[in-house]
Amino acid sequence: MVDALILAEYGIVIPEQDIFYSDEDIAYDPDFDEVKWSEEPLKMDWEEKMQLSEEIEKGKNNKKEEEISFKVNISDKEVRQWVNENVTIQHAKRAE
């Protein structure tokens, strides 16, 4: 499930029916499970909201993008054709 969420952040959406998990696999996390949640909205004025927004944007701009490379060999001609038509590949050579 976590893998599907991480992939979704990068534009790779896994259909819900293809996501399998077991409640037994969910680990206890004190940083999450011990939090007392409230449904009250944050009380911030517009200046505080603008400052928070700027800090978030600044944090995003400071992150370096990591390049990940991998090679996929597809022996089936029909599958290779489908991949070429339906999968966006950046900075790479198409399957031949």
C-alpha positions in Angstrom: 0.0 0.0 0.0 2.8 2.4 0.9 4.6 1.6 -2.3 1.4 2.5 -4.3 1.2 5.8 -2.5 4.9 6.6 -3.3 4.4 5.6 -6.9 1.3 7.9 -7.1 3.4 10.8 -6.0 5.5 10.4 -9.1 2.5 10.0 -11.5 2.4 6.2 -11.5 -1.2 5.3 -10.5 -1.9 1.8 -9.4 -5.6 0.8 -9.7 -7.2 0.3 -6.3 -8.3 -3.3 -7.2 -4.6 -4.1 -7.7 -3.5 -3.0 -4.2 -3.5 -5.8 -1.7 -2.7 -5.5 2.0 -3.4 -7.3 5.2 -4.3 -5.6 8.4 -1.8 -7.9 10.1 1.0 -6.3 8.1 0.3 -2.8 9.5 2.9 -1.9 12.1 2.3 0.1 15.2 3.8 3.6 14.8 3.9 5.7 18.0 4.5 8.9 16.1 1.2 8.4 14.4 -0.8 6.2 16.7 -0.1 8.2 19.9 -1.2 11.5 18.4 -4.4 13.0 19.7 -6.2 14.2 16.6 -8.6 17.0 16.6 -10.9 18.2 13.9 -10.5 21.8 14.8 -9.0 24.0 12.0 -5.7 25.7 12.5 -6.1 29.2 13.7 -3.8 31.2 11.4 -4.1 34.6 10.0 -3.4 35.3 6.4 0.2 36.5 7.0 1.0 33.2 8.8 -0.6 31.2 6.0 1.5 33.1 3.4 4.7 32.6 5.4 4.0 28.8 5.8 3.3 28.6 2.0 6.6 30.3 1.2 8.4 27.9 3.6 6.8 24.9 1.9 7.7 26.1 -1.6 11.2 27.0 -0.5 11.6 23.4 0.8 10.4 22.0 -2.4 12.9 24.0 -4.4 15.8 22.9 -2.2 15.2 19.2 -2.9 17.5 17.8 -5.5 15.9 15.5 -8.1 17.5 12.1 -8.2 17.8 10.4 -11.6 17.0 6.8 -11.7 18.0 4.7 -14.7 17.0 1.2 -15.6 16.8 -1.0 -18.6 13.8 -3.0 -19.6 14.0 -5.8 -22.2 10.7 -6.7 -23.7 10.8 -9.8 -25.9 7.1 -9.9 -26.8 6.5 -7.6 -29.9 2.9 -6.7 -28.9 3.8 -5.8 -25.4 6.7 -3.7 -26.6 4.4 -1.9 -29.0 1.9 -1.3 -26.2 4.6 0.1 -24.0 5.9 2.4 -26.7 2.3 3.7 -27.3 1.2 4.0 -23.7 4.2 4.7 -21.4 6.0 8.0 -21.3 9.7 7.6 -21.2 11.8 10.7 -20.5 15.5 11.0 -21.4 15.6 7.4 -22.7 15.6 5.4 -25.9 12.4 3.7 -26.8 12.2 -0.1 -26.8 13.3 -1.5 -30.2 
